[in-house]
């Protein structure tokens, strides 16, 4: 080899793809190190007929047709490879053919590195199931169930009031699953208007609408490929988008807004809501077929009022977290604070507790949190007790009125609803509440 040939061969050998080329007579004109290794060829084959080593070489077809063939998959020496074959054309004449190929495992590794780049951009889960604080029976059983769910690839529906930690459980399920090395992408379906949610989920092509980003944009389904897509507040999703979502779940392919191409996606769905989806189905606000598609496995999170024994551990965890963030050292907590907290029903659940504890730490004048640091909360607690008493009295009055009206109508719910000035669905929900 002369200097130029040696230099060109070094360039070919530096390629991560296997490369082999032939002339119009099917004589091998160049081959690189990766091609020899992947195809199991001997050294020194340049100048030999390709059919000597690959009797039925598909490159002969390229010489005859002059058409390129992209993305062919074959198994060679127990390896799956993806192959591109192209004609070499000079002055409108086919003078040869070239084939480039690589192992599919290399492509999968490359894709994983891309997904990790997304993770570095914030598309990641941080909370493991064991980090979810609490030792009560209620939270322990839910954590164990979530661990079982994480070991499957089925869709999970997480039910629970606002502030119970639905996203924490979704992240924990992702991190214990076989998709843990892939991205975790979360979207709050209630936070975006319908048209914006559609473009966020499914992406769009350039020029799909006024203001569309040049070059288009990948949707969250594409970003979550190989990982988990968390659809929070799915009960707030509009019916048209529910229909589009159902199609993606059925076909495992997504079509960008304004696009024609169907893009395959491999995504696990974890959905969450604080609404009664079955009631929304009866009210024709949620598709029943989508409900059954997402409700394969169900995780119902307990409200904080049903696990008040976890309040000391939760309070300490929040204090530690806030203290580190604001660089303020808290050395101890008066146990009476826990007792005060345990007298409250926490309608906002752990999120509300976090708000109260954070305020307490921020305003603390000492390194030890005493009963004085919770004085602001005692006022809220007293107001809550009054409100709770009024609500209990009102609910008892309402219950008596509904049951009395039903007796008067001999159990005719339609007539009872009419007399009470409410629709049948509302009456049904209240009956379910008052007659468990």
Buried (B, 14 or more C-beta within 10 A) or exposed (E): EEEEEEEEBEEBBEBEBBBBBBBEEBBBBBBBBBBBEBBEBEEEBBEBBBBEBBEEBBBBEBBEEEEEBEEEEEEBEEEEBBBBBBBBEEEEEBEBBBBBBBBBEBEEEEEEEEBBEBBEEEBBBEBBBEEBBBEBEBBEEBBEBBBEBBEBEEBBBBBBBEBBBBBBBBBBBBBBBEBBEBBBBBBBBBEBEBEEBBBBBBBBBEEBEEEBEEEBBBBBBBBBBBBBBBBBBBBBBBEEBBEBBBEBBEEEEBBBBBBEEEBEBEBBBBBBBBBBBEBBBBEEBBBEEBBEBBBEBEBEBBBBEBBBBBBBBBBBBBBEBBBEEEEEEBEEBBEEBBEBBBEBBBBBBBBBBBEBBBBBBEEBEEEEBBEEBBEEBEEEBEEBEEEEEEEEEEEEEBBEEBBEBBEEBEEEBEBBBBEBEBEEEEBBBBBEEBEE
